[in-house]
Amino acid sequence: MPPRSIRLSLMTAVFLATLAVVAAPVSANGTAERFIGGLADKAIAALTEPDITRDERVSRFRTLLNDHFDVRTIGRWVLGRYWRSATPAERDEYFSLFEDLIVFTYVDRFTKYSGEALAVTGAKDVDEKDTLVFTEITRADAGSAPLRVDWRLRVRDGGYRIVDVMVAGISMGQTQRSEFASVIRTNGGSVEALLVKLRAHPR
């Protein structure tokens, strides 16, 4: 798949963080902050072991993804208006391929942990459904400025799930939506064209 055709922008910041966190300080008074800190701790513990097989790493990664991200909500929103024109079969395949794209784009990067650190700096309620958690990633290169990454959480089944990530104030969900729409639009509005590209992604 050409890298400029479908780039998984939505998850770039997420897995920069989960690859890079040694310890994520959290506020004493916020379960949303603890959720993000806990995600980082689990990712490091489960995915950076040097002796596990790739298949095991894929399995652990997929479990963490589905436990912490609302993949179906993200995927449907990213598909945008083309969701309505997709057939039921296309929708089902799209969700499966979207998840695979996330997993197989990022799973091997967990072997490259390099000691950056993420700090949770606060949180606020956006509305009755969503909460934003604010973080900064300090990169290993001492000359680099910290990267601001904000996480939009939504309550699902009694717990938090991530539904968007903002990097330096830019919504990665919106960025990904635009990229998927471009693929479909340049192929005459065909959702199948997007599925073809997703099917071709390396595993």
Contacts in CASP RR format, 6 or more apart in sequence:
PFRMAT RR
TARGET T0000
AUTHOR 0000-0000-0000
METHOD contacts of the structure
MODEL  1
MPPRSIRLSLMTAVFLATLAVVAAPVSANGTAERFIGGLADKAIAALTEP
DITRDERVSRFRTLLNDHFDVRTIGRWVLGRYWRSATPAERDEYFSLFED
LIVFTYVDRFTKYSGEALAVTGAKDVDEKDTLVFTEITRADAGSAPLRVD
WRLRVRDGGYRIVDVMVAGISMGQTQRSEFASVIRTNGGSVEALLVKLRA
HPR
1 197 0 8 1.000
1 198 0 8 1.000
1 200 0 8 1.000
1 201 0 8 1.000
1 202 0 8 1.000
5 179 0 8 1.000
5 183 0 8 1.000
5 197 0 8 1.000
6 101 0 8 1.000
6 179 0 8 1.000
6 180 0 8 1.000
6 183 0 8 1.000
6 194 0 8 1.000
6 197 0 8 1.000
6 198 0 8 1.000
6 201 0 8 1.000
7 179 0 8 1.000
8 101 0 8 1.000
8 102 0 8 1.000
8 105 0 8 1.000
8 106 0 8 1.000
8 176 0 8 1.000
9 172 0 8 1.000
9 173 0 8 1.000
9 175 0 8 1.000
9 176 0 8 1.000
9 179 0 8 1.000
10 74 0 8 1.000
10 78 0 8 1.000
10 164 0 8 1.000
10 165 0 8 1.000
10 172 0 8 1.000
10 173 0 8 1.000
10 175 0 8 1.000
10 176 0 8 1.000
11 102 0 8 1.000
11 105 0 8 1.000
11 106 0 8 1.000
11 165 0 8 1.000
11 172 0 8 1.000
12 167 0 8 1.000
12 172 0 8 1.000
13 147 0 8 1.000
13 149 0 8 1.000
13 165 0 8 1.000
13 167 0 8 1.000
13 172 0 8 1.000
14 69 0 8 1.000
14 151 0 8 1.000
14 162 0 8 1.000
14 165 0 8 1.000
15 106 0 8 1.000
15 109 0 8 1.000
16 116 0 8 1.000
16 137 0 8 1.000
16 147 0 8 1.000
16 149 0 8 1.000
17 40 0 8 1.000
17 118 0 8 1.000
17 135 0 8 1.000
17 137 0 8 1.000
17 149 0 8 1.000
18 39 0 8 1.000
18 40 0 8 1.000
18 43 0 8 1.000
18 44 0 8 1.000
18 47 0 8 1.000
19 43 0 8 1.000
19 109 0 8 1.000
19 110 0 8 1.000
19 112 0 8 1.000
19 113 0 8 1.000
19 114 0 8 1.000
19 116 0 8 1.000
20 113 0 8 1.000
20 114 0 8 1.000
20 115 0 8 1.000
20 116 0 8 1.000
20 117 0 8 1.000
20 118 0 8 1.000
20 137 0 8 1.000
20 139 0 8 1.000
20 140 0 8 1.000
21 37 0 8 1.000
21 40 0 8 1.000
21 41 0 8 1.000
21 43 0 8 1.000
21 44 0 8 1.000
21 116 0 8 1.000
21 117 0 8 1.000
21 118 0 8 1.000
22 44 0 8 1.000
22 115 0 8 1.000
22 117 0 8 1.000
23 41 0 8 1.000
23 117 0 8 1.000
24 36 0 8 1.000
24 37 0 8 1.000
24 38 0 8 1.000
24 40 0 8 1.000
24 41 0 8 1.000
24 117 0 8 1.000
24 118 0 8 1.000
24 119 0 8 1.000
24 120 0 8 1.000
24 135 0 8 1.000
25 119 0 8 1.000
25 120 0 8 1.000
26 33 0 8 1.000
26 34 0 8 1.000
26 36 0 8 1.000
26 37 0 8 1.000
26 120 0 8 1.000
27 33 0 8 1.000
27 120 0 8 1.000
27 122 0 8 1.000
27 123 0 8 1.000
30 123 0 8 1.000
31 160 0 8 1.000
32 123 0 8 1.000
32 131 0 8 1.000
32 133 0 8 1.000
32 153 0 8 1.000
32 160 0 8 1.000
33 120 0 8 1.000
33 122 0 8 1.000
33 123 0 8 1.000
33 133 0 8 1.000
35 68 0 8 1.000
35 133 0 8 1.000
35 153 0 8 1.000
35 159 0 8 1.000
35 160 0 8 1.000
36 120 0 8 1.000
36 133 0 8 1.000
36 135 0 8 1.000
36 151 0 8 1.000
36 153 0 8 1.000
37 118 0 8 1.000
37 120 0 8 1.000
39 64 0 8 1.000
39 68 0 8 1.000
39 162 0 8 1.000
40 118 0 8 1.000
42 64 0 8 1.000
43 64 0 8 1.000
43 110 0 8 1.000
44 113 0 8 1.000
46 60 0 8 1.000
46 61 0 8 1.000
46 64 0 8 1.000
47 57 0 8 1.000
47 60 0 8 1.000
47 61 0 8 1.000
47 64 0 8 1.000
47 107 0 8 1.000
47 110 0 8 1.000
48 110 0 8 1.000
48 111 0 8 1.000
48 113 0 8 1.000
50 111 0 8 1.000
52 60 0 8 1.000
54 107 0 8 1.000
54 108 0 8 1.000
57 107 0 8 1.000
57 108 0 8 1.000
57 110 0 8 1.000
58 103 0 8 1.000
58 104 0 8 1.000
58 107 0 8 1.000
61 103 0 8 1.000
61 106 0 8 1.000
61 107 0 8 1.000
61 110 0 8 1.000
62 99 0 8 1.000
62 103 0 8 1.000
65 71 0 8 1.000
65 99 0 8 1.000
65 102 0 8 1.000
65 103 0 8 1.000
66 99 0 8 1.000
68 161 0 8 1.000
68 162 0 8 1.000
69 161 0 8 1.000
69 162 0 8 1.000
69 163 0 8 1.000
70 154 0 8 1.000
70 156 0 8 1.000
70 161 0 8 1.000
70 162 0 8 1.000
70 163 0 8 1.000
71 95 0 8 1.000
71 98 0 8 1.000
71 99 0 8 1.000
71 102 0 8 1.000
72 95 0 8 1.000
73 154 0 8 1.000
73 156 0 8 1.000
73 161 0 8 1.000
73 163 0 8 1.000
74 163 0 8 1.000
74 164 0 8 1.000
74 173 0 8 1.000
75 94 0 8 1.000
75 95 0 8 1.000
75 98 0 8 1.000
76 83 0 8 1.000
77 163 0 8 1.000
77 173 0 8 1.000
77 177 0 8 1.000
78 98 0 8 1.000
78 173 0 8 1.000
78 176 0 8 1.000
78 177 0 8 1.000
78 180 0 8 1.000
79 86 0 8 1.000
79 94 0 8 1.000
79 177 0 8 1.000
79 180 0 8 1.000
79 191 0 8 1.000
80 177 0 8 1.000
80 180 0 8 1.000
80 181 0 8 1.000
81 181 0 8 1.000
82 180 0 8 1.000
82 181 0 8 1.000
82 184 0 8 1.000
82 189 0 8 1.000
82 191 0 8 1.000
82 194 0 8 1.000
83 91 0 8 1.000
85 189 0 8 1.000
85 191 0 8 1.000
86 94 0 8 1.000
86 191 0 8 1.000
87 191 0 8 1.000
90 191 0 8 1.000
90 192 0 8 1.000
90 195 0 8 1.000
93 195 0 8 1.000
94 191 0 8 1.000
94 194 0 8 1.000
94 195 0 8 1.000
94 198 0 8 1.000
97 195 0 8 1.000
97 198 0 8 1.000
97 199 0 8 1.000
97 201 0 8 1.000
98 198 0 8 1.000
100 198 0 8 1.000
100 201 0 8 1.000
100 203 0 8 1.000
101 198 0 8 1.000
101 201 0 8 1.000
104 201 0 8 1.000
104 202 0 8 1.000
104 203 0 8 1.000
105 201 0 8 1.000
114 140 0 8 1.000
115 140 0 8 1.000
116 137 0 8 1.000
116 138 0 8 1.000
116 139 0 8 1.000
116 140 0 8 1.000
117 137 0 8 1.000
117 138 0 8 1.000
118 135 0 8 1.000
118 136 0 8 1.000
118 137 0 8 1.000
118 138 0 8 1.000
118 149 0 8 1.000
119 135 0 8 1.000
119 136 0 8 1.000
119 138 0 8 1.000
120 133 0 8 1.000
120 134 0 8 1.000
120 135 0 8 1.000
121 134 0 8 1.000
121 135 0 8 1.000
121 136 0 8 1.000
122 133 0 8 1.000
122 134 0 8 1.000
123 131 0 8 1.000
123 132 0 8 1.000
123 133 0 8 1.000
123 134 0 8 1.000
124 131 0 8 1.000
124 132 0 8 1.000
124 134 0 8 1.000
125 131 0 8 1.000
126 132 0 8 1.000
126 152 0 8 1.000
129 154 0 8 1.000
129 155 0 8 1.000
130 152 0 8 1.000
130 153 0 8 1.000
130 154 0 8 1.000
130 163 0 8 1.000
131 152 0 8 1.000
131 153 0 8 1.000
131 154 0 8 1.000
131 160 0 8 1.000
132 150 0 8 1.000
132 151 0 8 1.000
132 152 0 8 1.000
132 153 0 8 1.000
132 166 0 8 1.000
133 150 0 8 1.000
133 151 0 8 1.000
133 153 0 8 1.000
134 148 0 8 1.000
134 150 0 8 1.000
135 148 0 8 1.000
135 149 0 8 1.000
135 150 0 8 1.000
135 151 0 8 1.000
136 146 0 8 1.000
136 147 0 8 1.000
136 148 0 8 1.000
136 149 0 8 1.000
137 146 0 8 1.000
137 147 0 8 1.000
137 149 0 8 1.000
138 146 0 8 1.000
139 146 0 8 1.000
139 147 0 8 1.000
147 167 0 8 1.000
147 168 0 8 1.000
148 167 0 8 1.000
148 168 0 8 1.000
148 169 0 8 1.000
149 165 0 8 1.000
149 166 0 8 1.000
149 167 0 8 1.000
150 165 0 8 1.000
150 166 0 8 1.000
150 169 0 8 1.000
151 162 0 8 1.000
151 164 0 8 1.000
151 165 0 8 1.000
151 166 0 8 1.000
152 162 0 8 1.000
152 163 0 8 1.000
152 164 0 8 1.000
152 165 0 8 1.000
152 166 0 8 1.000
153 160 0 8 1.000
153 161 0 8 1.000
153 162 0 8 1.000
153 163 0 8 1.000
154 160 0 8 1.000
154 161 0 8 1.000
154 163 0 8 1.000
155 161 0 8 1.000
164 171 0 8 1.000
164 172 0 8 1.000
164 173 0 8 1.000
165 171 0 8 1.000
165 172 0 8 1.000
165 173 0 8 1.000
166 172 0 8 1.000
180 194 0 8 1.000
183 193 0 8 1.000
183 194 0 8 1.000
183 197 0 8 1.000
184 190 0 8 1.000
184 191 0 8 1.000
184 193 0 8 1.000
184 194 0 8 1.000
187 193 0 8 1.000
187 194 0 8 1.000
END
